[in-house]
Amino acid sequence: MRRTTMDPARLPTRAGSGGLGRRSSLRAAAAAAAICAASVLAGCAAAGSSFAVLERDPGPSDALPAGLPDYATDRILVGSQRFLGEHEGTSLWLARGADTETPGLEVCLLAYPDDTNWALGCGGAGQLELGGAAGSFTVVPDGQTPPGGLTAITPNVYAPAAR
């Protein structure tokens, strides 16, 4: 008579378990927990994308231009905007977005050369690009490496290098 030993992990457990043993079930649960933890950490990394300029107290220079139409502020959290400076005659402001689905994660750039040629672009916590009559600009969060071939205007805003 031949004696056979079986691995307990290969024995079926209950009906509906797909024949997975206790060890396989534990491995599957551990893998699922690791995937969930990685997802949470990735979310934290995205949420941690920041713009220090938006954390400073507002000052008189942070006021939006008087010639900006009222509807232009529909996409920004008014009061969060901070004046960054000027580039080739275009004034620049960075602001938090008014998107209620991702509060605090959206950022907006206002490029304002004059009352008619201004541009506003908003995006997630990553890189944002804005281009048009007001100029071309790239916004990156603190600590992110900017794309090559661009000139720094501020630590967060870049423009194409002068030709």
C-alpha positions in Angstrom: 0.0 0.0 0.0 1.3 3.4 -1.0 1.1 6.2 1.4 0.4 9.7 0.1 0.8 12.9 2.0 -1.0 16.1 0.9 0.0 19.7 1.4 -2.8 21.2 3.6 -2.6 24.4 1.5 -4.0 22.4 -1.4 -6.9 20.9 0.4 -10.3 22.5 -0.4 -11.7 24.5 2.5 -15.4 25.4 2.2 -17.7 25.4 -0.7 -17.3 28.4 -2.9 -13.7 29.0 -1.9 -12.4 27.8 -5.3 -10.4 25.1 -3.6 -7.9 27.5 -2.1 -6.4 26.4 1.1 -5.8 28.5 4.2 -2.2 29.4 3.2 -3.3 30.5 -0.3 -6.1 32.5 1.1 -3.7 34.3 3.5 -1.3 34.9 0.6 -4.2 36.4 -1.5 -5.3 38.6 1.4 -1.7 39.8 2.0 -1.3 40.6 -1.7 -4.6 42.5 -1.7 -3.5 44.5 1.4 -0.2 45.3 -0.3 -2.0 46.6 -3.4 -4.4 48.7 -1.2 -1.4 50.1 0.7 0.4 51.0 -2.5 -2.8 52.7 -3.8 -3.1 54.8 -0.6 0.6 55.8 -0.7 0.2 56.8 -4.4 -2.7 58.9 -3.4 -0.7 60.5 -0.6 2.1 61.3 -3.1 -0.3 63.0 -5.4 -2.0 64.9 -2.6 1.4 65.9 -1.3 2.2 67.7 -4.6 2.4 71.3 -3.4 3.0 74.9 -4.3 4.6 76.7 -1.4 3.7 80.0 -2.9 0.1 79.2 -2.3 0.7 78.7 1.4 2.1 82.2 2.1 -0.1 85.0 3.5 -1.7 87.1 0.8 -0.4 90.6 0.1 -1.6 93.6 -1.9 0.2 92.5 -5.0 -1.9 89.2 -5.0 -5.1 91.1 -6.0 -6.4 90.1 -9.4 -6.3 92.6 -12.2 -9.2 95.1 -12.3 -9.7 94.5 -16.0 -10.3 90.7 -15.5 -13.9 89.8 -16.3 -15.9 88.3 -13.4 -16.4 85.0 -15.2 -12.7 84.4 -15.3 -12.7 83.6 -11.6 -15.3 80.9 -11.9 -12.6 78.2 -12.0 -10.4 79.5 -9.2 -10.8 79.6 -5.4 -10.8 83.4 -5.1 -8.5 84.6 -2.4 -6.0 81.7 -3.0 -4.3 83.5 -5.9 -0.7 84.6 -5.5 1.1 87.0 -7.8 4.3 85.4 -9.2 5.8 88.1 -11.2 6.0 89.1 -14.9 7.5 87.5 -18.0 7.9 89.5 -21.2 5.0 91.8 -20.2 2.7 89.1 -19.0 1.7 89.1 -15.3 1.3 85.7 -13.7 -0.8 84.4 -10.8 -1.0 80.9 -9.4 -4.3 79.9 -7.6 -6.1 76.9 -6.2 -8.8 75.5 -8.4 -12.4 75.7 -7.5 -13.0 72.0 -8.5 -15.1 70.5 -5.7 -14.4 66.9 -6.9 -10.7 67.2 -6.0 -10.5 70.0 -3.5 -7.0 71.4 -3.0 -5.5 69.3 -5.8 -6.3 71.5 -8.7 -4.1 74.5 -9.5 -4.6 77.3 -12.0 -2.3 79.7 -13.7 -3.5 83.1 -14.9 -1.4 84.8 -17.6 -2.5 88.4 -18.0 -0.7 90.7 -20.5 -3.8 92.9 -20.9 -7.6 93.0 -20.6 -8.2 91.1 -23.9 -5.4 88.6 -24.3 -5.4 86.9 -20.8 -5.5 83.1 -20.4 -6.4 80.9 -17.5 -5.6 77.2 -17.3 -6.3 74.7 -14.5 -5.2 71.1 -13.9 -4.4 68.4 -11.4 -1.6 68.4 -8.9 1.0 67.5 -11.6 2.4 69.5 -14.5 0.2 72.1 -16.2 0.8 73.7 -19.6 -0.8 76.9 -20.8 -0.3 78.5 -24.1 -1.9 81.2 -26.3 -1.7 84.9 -27.0 -0.7 85.5 -23.4 2.4 83.3 -23.8 3.4 79.7 -23.2 4.0 78.5 -19.6 4.6 75.3 -17.8 3.7 74.9 -14.1 5.3 72.2 -12.0 4.8 71.4 -8.3 7.6 72.0 -5.7 10.4 69.6 -6.1 9.4 68.3 -9.5 12.0 68.4 -12.2 10.9 70.8 -15.0 10.9 69.7 -18.6 14.2 70.5 -20.4 14.7 73.5 -22.6 12.6 75.9 -20.5 13.6 79.0 -18.6 12.6 79.4 -14.9 10.4 82.4 -14.2 9.7 81.2 -10.6 10.4 77.9 -8.9 7.0 76.6 -10.2 6.6 78.4 -13.5 8.7 78.0 -16.7 8.6 79.5 -20.2 10.3 78.4 -23.4 13.9 79.6 -23.7 14.3 82.8 -25.7 15.3 82.2 -29.3 
